[in-house]
Each structure stands twice: as structure tokens, then as C-alpha cells.
Amino acid sequence: MVQYMKIRYGVPFQIPRRLGDRFKEIVGIKGVRYVRQQGFVVSDKSALDAMNRILIKMGLILVPDIRCFICGMDVECDECSYKDVCKRDAGSCICSTCMSREDVVKRYYDTQRTMLDQALH
Amino acid sequence: MKMLWTEKYRPRVLNEIVGNEEAKRELLKWIVDWQRGIRDNPGVLLTGPPGIGKTTAVYALANELSFHVVELNASDYRTAQSIYAKVGHLTQSNTLDSFTSGGVRRNILIFFDEIDGIDPKADTGGLKAVLDIASKKEVPIIAAANVPDPSSHKELLKSFKVIEFKPLTPRQISILLRRIIASEGLSISDEIIDKIIRSSRGDARLAVNLLQEAAAGVDIEFVSTPMENLPFDILMKRLSSSLSITEIRNLLNSNSSQIEDVFYAYFDMILRSGSISLEEKIRLLGEWSKLDILFGRMNKKRYFSLFRYINMLLPWLIYSANRAGAIYDGRIPQYRLRLFILNRGAREELNNLYNTYLKGRLHCSYRKFVLEVFPYVCGYLKEDEYPSLTKLCKKGGYGVTW
């Protein structure tokens, strides 16, 4: 049975499997690196796809966890109408609930201002 | 003249930039730390494809924190001498590292745009100068690059803090468009907006340009498409099988770096094609010659504005050639052959052939011989005498009697 595991781009994670020889194969993928004591870091979807081609043999599939920048909820990429043209390698997006709001532009800018102000202080 | 919306709606502060939120936060944090005296890295390198807000983020950051940006485009300043002359003095004395603008004292920020344009080998000391200036850690330095080469820009990638910018997601592009549509009071159909979002492929600048063109009534089908950069062979196959002018134009626009190669490849195809009648060949080659004059003027005199005419005419000529029966058979275009003569054996055989037999008879330069004569005589070479050359010719599809 295949196990699905959510990961975030650019954020280290551990693989719950004994990799053995496959470790070398995985860190050799362009866009995948290993941070000692923290785990693997995947930068984009093409790297994730390449990694999944190896991990699926061990019954594991990694799926990107892209959060809504405004509300923090799961974006649910599989239900997005643009899934055929999206590379899904951005760290965040905007969920359909937030997109359907009238004031989405204002809310986006406000959320960003709050985040940047936190970085300033 | 109407202002470009990419300029009119260029964000002035960081939170107005859509997308790459984490990258912007990192950039802001780095500069704030720099101001506080925490200077772990001598500079920041922003990487990512064009049109996603790298340069805009630098200017917005400078605007928010009152920095004066001294920008150097690496396409203009490549050598160590020119870089030191332009910004070297800014790092020599603390008393000089601020500007007064509009009564506000502004610190300096040096911005090297398109730094991947500096070749560490060909551009003597250019990259070393950038690293040297940065290593003094007197002035914050930000560099931007589309695709830094891991081997030739190794030092830069190692010492600078790398912040990756990614193409925007379709929904982020939608946010960007919504803002402009609301500000301009436009009424554009959802279908066109959807087409813009899909065509832009995460390129914010392209999306805004497409929106402006759509607002002016231009059909989105006919405006530029994002860069595709197909392998040359695939591009030629797709072009020669296209019987629609729109498809040819879109293919050329999305692979514009290969336009000159396509031009010469088609010249070769028309010349050798057995299915095109002689009259049609003469007509097509006549048209091709006119375009060749444009190419020549553009390259020799650096009149790049002529490119718009080439861009307009070439799709029509390719369309005519395809209709006349020009077929791409995978042969390397004649003028590109020189690039393939890289192996030593073939080069030596070619030199030998030219110097021993042909130099005195042809009265032309070696270059002219390689480009214009050799492709049409190589079919007569003896395989035992010129093994490397004959092998190369077979590989390139040359030596065909026509």
C-alpha cells in the first residue's frame, strides 16, 4: 500500500524509510539536497517528481503542501482550474475561498504588509 | 505616447509586489540585519527567470528603507576596470557612502543586474571585481541573475546569500491583473483574462503587457508568447510541418534566440529541395536575400530596431517555403557546420585539404571555404584519406549530390 506524505518546498523533512543505496541517487537529483540532522530539502516540482520516481518503489509518494498565503489553508492544487499550466513549485498560492472574495487584492497586500513588518522588527 | 503599464503599475513598496513572499521576506531580513551590523554574507544574489520581480524588489526595498540604488547592468560593465571606475570609490570611504536626495540622507545600495552576463574567463576580472568590492562589506550589494552557471559563477554562489525567485502561480497573476483592471476601470471578458494567465506562464511582466495589449483590442493569439527554447532540431521539425502563419509566428517568438539559425537552415532547405520548382526556388531565394540584407545590416551596424521587420517577414517566408514544399531533413545548417568541426582530427584534415589543394585555386579565405565551399564538395572526399571529415559530413547530412 502506497503512503502519501505532505512536504513543503524549501523546508527540510525526514523520509520514514530506510533508503540505503537510494540515498545517493536521491541527493544526486537536481533540486534536492540533504541538510545534516534536518533532512531532505526539495526546491521544486520537477525535483519532487524525480524523487517520487525513486520513492514509489518503496511505497511512498511525496505531495507538495502549498498553503494559502492569505488564510493559511491548504490550496488544494488538484481542484484548481490552472493545474495544467501551474508548475506548483511556489511556496504559497491563494486558495479558492480567498480568490472568490471581492477584496482579495486588498487582503493579499495587507497580509504581505503584516509579514514584512514582522521581518522589519 | 501611452505609458507602459509595466511602468505605471510598477510596485513602489515590497508588499505591492505579488508573489515570492518568502523570498522578499528573506531579502528584507538580510538588509535589516546588514543595517544592524550583522554581515554574514558580503551580498545577496537573486536568481530566477525574467519578469518575476527581482529588480522591482530591489528598488521597492530601497524605496522603503531610503537607500540610493547605484545600478550596474553587467551587460554594460564587464571588466574589472569599468566596475572599479563606476563603484569602487563607494567602498573606499564611509564619508562618501551616502547621498542626499530630496533632503533625505540616503545610504547606498549597489545593484548588479544580470550578473550572469559576466563571463569569468572572457570578461577579464569582472566577476572578481564584484566579489572584491563585496568582500569589503562596506556597502550592501545585491546582484540579480537569470541562470547563474554553477561552475563559472561558483565563487559568487558560494559567498553570496542566494535567494531564489520563482514564477508566479496563475492565481497570483490573477491578483496582479485584478488590481490593474480595477484601477483602469476595464471590462475584459473572463475568457481573455484566462488566456492571459495561461499564456504568461508565471511571468508577471508578460501578463501585464498582454493585458495592456488586450485592453487596446489586440488579439492575444497574435502577441508574444513566453520563451520556449526548444532544441533546434525539434524547432525545425515543428516549423516545417506548420501550415499556419500564427503557429509559425508563435514558434519563432517563443524561440527567438534561434531565429538566425532558422533563417539559414531554411535557406539551405530551399536550395536543396527537389520538390520545389526552379521558378519557385528563384522567387523564394530572392525574398530570402532581401531578409539576409536586413540581418546583415542589423548585425554589422547594430541596428537592432530592424529586428521588428525580420520578425514580421520571416514567418511569411517560412509559410511560403512550407507551402512550396520545403522539407526539413535534419541536416545541420551550412553556416553552423563550422561549430561542429571541433574535433582535432577533422580540423587538421580540413586545414590540410585547404592548404594543400584548394588555397591557391579558390582565392577565398579559410572561413569562406569552410562555410560556403566545403559543404558542397565534401561528398567527393575519399574516406580513407579524410576519415574524420567524411564521418562528420555523414553525421551532418552533407555530401548529398543535388
Interface residues (C-beta under 8 A of the other chain):
Chain A: G10 S43 D44 F69 C80 Y82 V85 C86 K87 R88 D89 A90 G91 S92 C93 I94 M99 V104 V105 Y108 Y109 Q112 R113 M115 L116 A119 L120
Chain B: L14 N15 E16 V18 G19 N20 E21 E22 K24 R25 L28 K29 V32 E164 K166 P167 L168 T169 P170 R171 Q172 S174 I175 R178 R179 A182 I197 R198 R201 G202
